[in-house]
Amino acid sequence: MPANYDNSASFYDRLSRLVYGKALINAQVYSLPYIPQNSGILIVGGGTGWLLEEITRLYPSGLNITYVEISANMMALSRKRNTGGNKVTYIHSAIEKAAVRQGFDVVITPFLFDNFTEANLPTLFGHIHQCLKPGGLWLNTDFRLTGKWWQYVLLKSMLLFFKVLCGVESWRLPDVEKQFALHKYQILEEKSFFGDFVMSKVYKKPF
């Protein structure tokens, strides 16, 4: 079963800022200017939906956004966000079970893959991959380990907390880079945050 963050929806953003400051926010916002005007966007696991407002700051109208979130409490918070003149379709479902169209211009996965194991990652990745049109952009932000001891300690503490509270399956980060490489994605831009523990990357799907 995928992790469900219902139990943490009310304090998730506050906890994030307490631990990471604005690093997680900055990492996700960093790649948003790559979104083309009038795009069709798929957001998978958007949490409380604050990212919708950040997108709307840059693009007040013209976007067609499909917002997929498994947590009902997170979805309820997301629906209250200001999305300007953009069209947003909210789908309360795990992405693996969501009936979403193909041919999106942009896919956004904010801290999604750390919820999954190495075993179930390929299926999940392949499903999202099929939703993105050839030449489309995939904006991915997630944690990574670069050999610093505190990263390992923080990661294990975080996964244990959300395993108990929300049913997160994984004890370690799955190899997401391997999946992007297997599907021959090109890295257009990347930037690290919070002592290299967080990485934001813009990928381009091959034609």
C-alpha positions as CSV (number, residue, x, y, z in Angstrom):
1,M,0.0,0.0,0.0
2,P,1.3,3.5,-0.8
3,A,2.0,5.8,2.1
4,N,-1.0,8.0,3.1
5,Y,-0.3,11.3,4.8
6,D,-3.7,12.0,6.3
7,N,-2.4,11.8,9.8
8,S,0.2,14.5,9.1
9,A,-1.7,16.9,6.9
10,S,-2.5,19.4,9.6
11,F,1.2,20.0,10.6
12,Y,3.2,18.7,7.6
13,D,4.2,22.1,6.3
14,R,5.1,23.4,9.7
15,L,7.2,20.4,10.5
16,S,9.0,20.7,7.2
17,R,9.9,24.3,7.9
18,L,11.0,23.5,11.4
19,V,13.5,20.9,10.2
20,Y,14.5,22.3,6.8
21,G,13.7,26.0,6.9
22,K,12.7,27.1,3.4
23,A,15.0,24.6,1.7
24,L,12.3,22.2,0.6
25,I,10.2,25.1,-0.7
26,N,13.1,26.7,-2.5
27,A,14.0,23.4,-4.1
28,Q,10.6,22.9,-5.6
29,V,10.1,26.5,-6.7
30,Y,13.5,26.5,-8.4
31,S,12.4,24.6,-11.4
32,L,9.0,26.1,-11.9
33,P,10.2,28.8,-14.5
34,Y,10.9,25.9,-16.9
35,I,7.1,25.3,-17.2
36,P,6.0,26.5,-20.7
37,Q,3.1,28.9,-21.0
38,N,-0.3,27.2,-21.5
39,S,1.0,23.8,-20.4
40,G,-0.8,20.7,-19.4
41,I,0.7,19.7,-16.1
42,L,0.5,16.5,-14.0
43,I,1.4,17.0,-10.3
44,V,1.8,13.7,-8.4
45,G,1.8,13.8,-4.6
46,G,1.4,17.6,-4.2
47,G,0.7,17.4,-0.4
48,T,-1.0,20.5,1.0
49,G,-1.1,22.2,-2.3
50,W,1.1,25.3,-1.6
51,L,2.9,24.5,-4.8
52,L,-0.3,25.4,-6.8
53,E,-0.1,28.9,-5.4
54,E,3.6,29.2,-6.3
55,I,2.8,28.1,-9.9
56,T,0.0,30.6,-10.1
57,R,2.3,33.4,-9.0
58,L,4.3,32.7,-12.2
59,Y,1.4,31.7,-14.4
60,P,-1.8,33.4,-13.3
61,S,-3.8,31.7,-16.0
62,G,-3.6,29.4,-19.1
63,L,-2.5,26.2,-17.4
64,N,-4.4,23.0,-17.3
65,I,-3.3,21.1,-14.1
66,T,-4.2,17.6,-13.0
67,Y,-3.5,17.2,-9.3
68,V,-3.2,13.7,-8.0
69,E,-3.0,13.1,-4.2
70,I,-3.7,10.0,-2.2
71,S,-4.4,11.8,1.1
72,A,-8.0,13.1,1.5
73,N,-6.9,15.6,4.2
74,M,-4.0,16.9,2.0
75,M,-6.5,17.1,-0.9
76,A,-9.0,19.1,1.1
77,L,-6.2,21.6,1.9
78,S,-5.1,21.7,-1.7
79,R,-8.6,22.6,-2.9
80,K,-8.6,25.8,-0.9
81,R,-5.5,27.1,-2.7
82,N,-5.7,30.1,-5.0
83,T,-5.1,28.9,-8.5
84,G,-6.1,32.1,-10.4
85,G,-7.3,31.5,-13.9
86,N,-5.7,28.1,-14.2
87,K,-7.9,25.0,-14.6
88,V,-7.2,22.4,-11.9
89,T,-8.6,18.9,-11.9
90,Y,-8.3,17.2,-8.5
91,I,-8.0,13.4,-8.4
92,H,-8.0,11.8,-4.9
93,S,-6.1,8.6,-5.7
94,A,-2.8,6.9,-5.8
95,I,-1.2,7.7,-9.1
96,E,-1.0,4.0,-9.9
97,K,-4.8,3.7,-9.8
98,A,-5.6,7.2,-11.2
99,A,-7.3,7.4,-14.5
100,V,-5.2,10.2,-16.0
101,R,-4.7,11.1,-19.7
102,Q,-1.4,10.9,-21.5
103,G,0.3,13.7,-23.3
104,F,1.2,16.1,-20.5
105,D,3.7,18.8,-21.3
106,V,5.1,18.7,-17.7
107,V,5.2,16.3,-14.9
108,I,6.0,17.4,-11.3
109,T,7.0,14.9,-8.6
110,P,7.8,16.7,-5.4
111,F,9.4,14.3,-2.8
112,L,7.3,11.4,-4.2
113,F,9.8,8.6,-4.8
114,D,11.2,8.4,-1.3
115,N,7.9,6.8,-0.4
116,F,8.6,3.8,-2.6
117,T,10.9,0.8,-2.5
118,E,13.4,-0.3,-5.1
119,A,11.0,-3.2,-6.0
120,N,7.9,-1.1,-6.7
121,L,9.7,2.0,-8.2
122,P,10.0,0.7,-11.8
123,T,6.3,0.2,-12.2
124,L,5.4,3.5,-10.6
125,F,8.0,5.4,-12.7
126,G,6.9,3.7,-15.9
127,H,3.3,4.7,-15.2
128,I,4.2,8.3,-14.8
129,H,6.6,8.2,-17.8
130,Q,3.7,7.1,-20.0
131,C,1.7,10.2,-19.0
132,L,4.4,12.6,-20.3
133,K,4.5,13.4,-23.9
134,P,7.8,13.0,-25.9
135,G,9.9,16.0,-25.4
136,G,8.0,16.9,-22.2
137,L,9.6,18.1,-19.0
138,W,9.8,16.2,-15.7
139,L,10.5,18.3,-12.7
140,N,11.7,16.1,-9.8
141,T,12.7,17.1,-6.3
142,D,13.8,14.6,-3.7
143,F,16.3,13.7,-1.0
144,R,19.6,12.1,-1.8
145,L,22.6,10.8,0.1
146,T,26.1,12.2,-0.7
147,G,28.1,10.5,2.1
148,K,27.6,13.0,4.9
149,W,26.7,11.2,8.2
150,W,24.0,13.6,9.2
151,Q,22.1,13.0,5.9
152,Y,21.9,9.3,6.8
153,V,20.7,10.0,10.3
154,L,18.1,12.6,9.2
155,L,16.8,10.3,6.5
156,K,16.4,7.3,8.8
157,S,14.7,9.5,11.5
158,M,12.4,10.9,8.9
159,L,11.5,7.6,7.3
160,L,10.9,6.0,10.7
161,F,8.6,8.9,11.8
162,F,6.5,8.6,8.6
163,K,6.6,4.8,8.6
164,V,4.9,4.8,12.0
165,L,2.5,7.7,11.3
166,C,1.7,7.3,7.6
167,G,2.8,3.8,6.5
168,V,5.8,4.8,4.4
169,E,7.2,1.5,3.1
170,S,10.8,2.4,2.4
171,W,13.8,2.3,4.7
172,R,16.1,3.7,2.1
173,L,16.0,5.9,-1.0
174,P,15.3,4.0,-4.2
175,D,17.6,4.6,-7.2
176,V,15.5,7.1,-9.1
177,E,18.4,8.2,-11.2
178,K,18.7,4.7,-12.6
179,Q,15.1,4.9,-13.9
180,F,15.6,8.3,-15.6
181,A,18.8,6.9,-17.2
182,L,17.0,3.7,-18.4
183,H,14.3,5.8,-20.0
184,K,17.0,8.0,-21.6
185,Y,16.0,11.3,-20.0
186,Q,18.2,14.4,-20.5
187,I,19.1,16.6,-17.6
188,L,18.5,20.2,-18.5
189,E,19.1,21.8,-15.1
190,E,19.9,20.7,-11.5
191,K,20.6,22.4,-8.2
192,S,21.2,21.1,-4.7
193,F,19.9,22.4,-1.4
194,F,20.3,21.9,2.3
195,G,23.9,20.7,2.2
196,D,23.4,18.6,-0.9
197,F,20.7,16.5,0.9
198,V,18.0,17.8,-1.5
199,M,18.2,17.9,-5.3
200,S,16.0,19.5,-7.8
201,K,16.3,18.4,-11.4
202,V,14.7,19.3,-14.7
203,Y,14.6,16.3,-17.1
204,K,13.5,16.2,-20.8
205,K,11.8,13.1,-22.1
206,P,13.3,11.8,-25.4
207,F,11.3,12.1,-28.6
